[in-house]
C-alpha cells in the first residue's frame, strides 16, 4: 500500500470553476511566455549589434598603404579636398638634369611657411618678399591614384576621408 491508495474521494466541483480552470490551463499550454519572446529578440539584437560594431571597428582600424612611386612631381594642396587647388612641385637635380621629389612634406611646409599657400585659398598666392613667417597647418602625405605624393592640410584621417592611401612606411635595411 502506498500514499496514493489513501487519497480521499474526489469532491464534485462547481461547473463555473471547472470551466474557468480548464480555460486557464489551455491558455498556459497554448501560449509561449512573453518573457521568452522578448529576451530572445533582445539577445538576437544584441548579437547583431555587437557583430556590426566589431565590423565597423575593424574597418576603422584598417589603413591602406601604397608606395609613392612617382618621384618626379608632388602636389601641395591648400585645402583638404581633391581638385584643382594648391600647386605642383618638382625639384630639379642639377647633377643629372632629372627631377626628383624626395621630401614633399618639407617642400610643401616651406611653401606654407613662406606664405605661398594660405588656408582657404585654392590657388597659390604670390606675395611680395617679406620676413614674415606664416603659420603652417598640420600637413599629411597621401598617395594619389597615379602614384604621386599629395600633401594636404588636415589630420591623420584625411587620407581615408578622401579615399586615398597613406604612403607606405620606408623600411631601412640593417
CORBEL-V83263 format. One line per field, one symbol per residue. ss: DSSP state (H for helix, E for strand, L for the rest). A space follows every 10 residues. Layout:
ss->???
This chain:
ss->LLHHHHLLLL LLLLHHHHHH HHHHHHHHHH LLLHHHHHHH HHHHHHHHHH HHHHHHHHHH HLLLEELLLL LLLEEELLLL LLLLLLEEEL LELLLLLLEL LLLHHHHHHH HHHLLLLLLL LLLLLLLLLL LLLLLLLLEE EEELLLLLEE EEELLLLHHH HHLLEEELLL LLLL
